Amino acid sequence: MAAHVTIGRLARESGVNVETIRYYHRRGLLPEPALNSGGRRHYSMEHSKRLRFVRRAQALGFTLTEVSSLLDLASHSCCADARSQAEQKRGVIDRKIANLTAIRDALDALVRQCDEIGNGRDCPLLEALQAD
């Protein structure tokens, strides 16, 4: 990335929408650069690094509120607190995986029941969805 780029170029090079960058400004995740003498804002490498940080944290499942907290921790180099947040996020993900596994197992059982009865009028899946 060049030393100073427009919001459009930053968006393209980062793989995000311009409106996403503006939203990050409003949320306080990305500082808005000052206007230059031509009345345009130009983004630096630091903006690009911070944007990548936000996107990577989101890819790991952190919410924007959590990303904000991680950004604060990054500015203070507080690894123990960052580790704690990562452990909490891992716990949330483990619970989601357990729930999804239970859902998959239930669907597998219903599909097996459908296979067992063939292509009759009574469908175990539809009956389970219609049950009171």
N, C-alpha and C positions, 0 to 999 in steps of 0.2 A: 504494500500500500504506500502511496506517496505520503510525504510529510504532512500535507494539509489538503483535505478533500471536502467536497460538498456532501450534504446529507444523502443525496441520491447515490453518489459513488460509494459512500460508506455502506449504505443499504445493500447495493449490488454486491460489493466485495464481501459483505458479511452474510449474505443470503437471507436478509430480512427485508421487510417492507419499510418504507419511509415512515409510515404511520406507527409502526412498532417502535422505531427510534423516538418519535415524538411522545409516544406513550411512556417509554422508559424515562424520558425527561420529566414528564409529569409525576411519575412515581418516585423520582429522585434516584433512580438507578444509574442514570447517565447524565453527567453535567452538561448543560447547554453551553456551547462555546460563545464567546463574545462576538459581536459583529465586527467585521474588518472594515477598513476604510471604504470599501465598495458597498457596504451594507449587507454583506453575505456572511454566513457562518461557515467556518472551515474547521473540520474535525482533525484532530491529531492522532498519532499512533496510540497515545494513551486512551483516547476514546475508543479506538478499535480494540485495544486489549481488554478494556472494561466490558465492551459489548460482547466479546468472545467469552469472557468470564460468565456473564449473565446467561448467555445461550448454553454454555456447557453445564452450568448449574441446573438450568431448566431441563436439560437432556437427562440429568441424573434424577429428576423428579422433584427438585426443590421448587416451591412456590415462589412467586416474586417477593413476598414478604420475607421468606427464608433467605432468598438471594440477597436481599438488602442487608440482612443480618450477617451473612457470609462476607459481603463486601466490607462491612464495618470490621469484621474480624481480620480480613486480609490486610486492612490498613494498619492493624496493630500487631500483625503476625502472631495471632493467638491460636496455635494449633490445637491445644486441648479443648477449647470451646468449639472449634470447627469439627473436631473428631466427635464430640458429643452430639452435635447436630447431625452428623453423618450417621451415627449409630441410631439416633431417633428415626431418621428417614428410612434406614434399613429395616427397622422394626415395623414401620408403616407398610413398607413394600412386602415384607414377609407375611403380614396379615392379609394384604390384598392377594398375594399368591395363594395363600391357603383358601381364601374365599373363592377365587377363580378355579382352583383345583376341585373344590366341592361342587361347584356349578358344572364343571366338565364331567365329573363322575356321575352326577345326577342325569345329565344329558346322555351320557354313554349308556346308562342303565335303561333309560326310556327308549333309546335307539335299539338296544338289544331286544327289548320287549316288542318293539315294532317288527323287528326281524323274525321273532318267534311266531307271531300271529300271521305273518304274511301281509297280503294286501287287502285285508278284510275291511269291513265298515267300522269296526271298533278300533280306535287308534289310542294306544296308551299315552302318547304324548299329548294329544288333544284332550283326552279325558283328564290328565293331570292338570292341564292349564285351566280347564273348566270346573274343576272340583271346588267345592265350597270350603 
